């Protein structure tokens, strides 16, 4: 899982509560990403950031928010507006964000369960 | 739409036999293609990529993949499967998104290697 840490590994929340997932990397990568993984659907991009203080919506950003105040950190908040938040969340990073040649490195993931 | 397809939800193979996990792609321009592996409750690990050059790409853990432009395929292969290769495998392709190059993932193929 390289130099990317995600915490906690498992997270349980009640419906209607916001929750923040942590992602930290020590790889000195410029770009960071958040994905959501559901069974049979692969990975879907939630948000991405190419540089500090800048981020863009991915394919399924509704109900989520992010910040990028430091190069190393890219926390994801799952808000109460997210209709189906229970999923496995993966953070990733890569070098040279505008190049498609570089692979992404993934963290170990956080499994969020909302009841 | 630019995408990748993994037509098999699961591939079963006996230990010692060759394995193939299929991937086809649909993109405009030159494809940048990637294979990742995921073990249970873990993040994705990069296996190999095709950017340009030799159509046969060698990667980690003895895996290789063959890029076939005429068939728009990028199948993952290994000459002799191990039980420890049992995992979920994802194919991904780079796509352009308003100046940012992102990865689009297939839905994954579960590989089960029996002793």
Interface residues (C-beta under 8 A of the other chain):
Chain A: X1 X4 X6 X9 X33 X40 X41 X42 X43 X44 X45 X48 X50 X56 X58 X88 X90 X92 X97 X98 X99 X100 X101 X103 X104 X105 X106 X107 X108 X109 X111
Chain B: X9 X32 X34 X36 X41 X42 X43 X44 X45 X46 X49 X51 X90 X94 X99 X100 X101 X102 X103 X105 X106 X107 X108
